[in-house]
Amino acid sequence: MPQFYIDPSPENFKAFKDLPRDEPIHMLNLLRYRDLAEYPEGHEHHGNGWTGRRAYQEYGATSGPIFARVGGKIVWRGAFQTMVTGPGDKDWHDGFVAQYPNSAAFFEMIKDPDYQLAVVNRTAALVDSRLMRFSPADVGGGFG
């Protein structure tokens, strides 16, 4: 039975918080959108007929200035085509890598009151996601 994830578990978030906070980080995001966004009752976008992709675009528009203010930038973005290695029942719509100067910047972003309003769009948009932290390394050359 497939499992779906939108927000981090308390255990995973604790592991993230326990890592060093003063070094650059890359956050790999994998996204699968809902056919129809699911906003909570009473939210300004509830019942507007937006697709999940459209709701995620709203998340990008409303969280983007905060992301930029803390020093974040997108360093890679792509549209999913096919699973080569991994479970065949798991496909994604989009993926991207967000770079932050450090995890303190990430914490600053998610604690921002305007970000907390914006993240409702992300929750409404996604049926499943993955968010993984990596330490940036040199690129180019071979696989090793």
N, C-alpha and C positions, 0 to 999 in steps of 0.2 A: 504494500500500500504506500503510495507516494506521500511524502511529507512536504508541507509548504512552510516557508519562512518569510516574514515581513520585517520583524524587529529582532534584535539580538536577545538571546536568553540571558538571564542574570549571570550564569556561569561564564558564558562567552564574553560578556561585557566586562566582567571582573578580570578575566585573563587579558583583555585588551588594556584595561586601566593599569594593570600590574606591569606592563611593558614600559621601557624607557619613554619618557615624554619629551625629550630634548633632541630628537634626531628626526630627519625627514622620513616620511612614510608615504607609501603608495597603497591606495585602497581599490582593490578589484571589485567592481560591481557587476553582477549578472542580473538581468531583469526579465521577468515574464509578466506582461500586462494582462489585466482583466479585459474581457470583451467590453464590458460596461463598467465604468468607474462606480465604486460603492462609497459614497459620502454618507456620513452620519446624518440622521434626521435633524433638521434645523440648520444644517450648514448651508451657506449661500450657494453652493454648487450642487446640493442634493436635488436629484430629479432633473438635472439639466441635459441628460442624455449623452454626456461625454463618454468617449471610449477611455480605456485605461491609458492608452498612449497620450491622449489629449490631457488627461489629468496629470500625467507625469511631466508633460510640457509645462503645465501650470506650476508644478513643483519646481522645475528648473528656473522658470521666470521669477518666482517669488523667493527662492532660496539663493539664486545666483549672486545677487549683490553681497549677501552675507558670506558666501563661499569665497568670493573674490577678496572681500575685506580682510578675511583671516589669512590670506595668502594662498588659497587653494587654486589649482588650475587642472584642467583635464589634459593628460599627457598621451592618452590613446582612447579611441572610440571605435566601435565596430558594430555591424549588424550581423546577428547569428545566421549561419547558413546550414551547418549540420554537425552532429556529434560524431567525432572520429574515435575517441576513446572515452568511455563513460557509459552510463545507463542510457539506453535508447529511448526511454520514456521521458527523458528530461531534455527539453529544448528551451532556448532562451530567445527573446526578441532582440535585445540589445545588450551590449557590455561596454564598460569604459573603466579606465584607471584614473582616479583622482589623486593628485599629488598635494600633500600638505607639508608646510615647512617643518611641522612636528605634530605630535598627537595633542599637544596643548591647544593648537589652532583648531583641531577637530572638536575638542571639548568646548572651546569658546563658541564655535558655530552652533553646536547642538543645544547649548544652554541659552542662546540668544532668543528672547521672546518672539521676535519676528520669524525666526527659523521654526520655532515650535508651532506657530500658526501655519507656516508653509508646509510642514511635514505631513499635515493632514492630506494634502494632495498626493503625496507619495503613497501613503497607506491606502487611499482610495483607488490608486492606479494599479497597484501590483497584486497579483495572485501568488507570486513566488519571487524570491530574490536570494542572492548570496552577497555577502560583504566580507571580504578577506583582506587583512592587513599584511603588507609585505614591506620589507626593508629594501629600498632601491639599491641596485647594483649596477656595475658597468654594463653597457650594451654594445652590440656589434660583435663581429667575429663569429665564433662557433657556439655550440650548445654548452660547453663546459665552463 
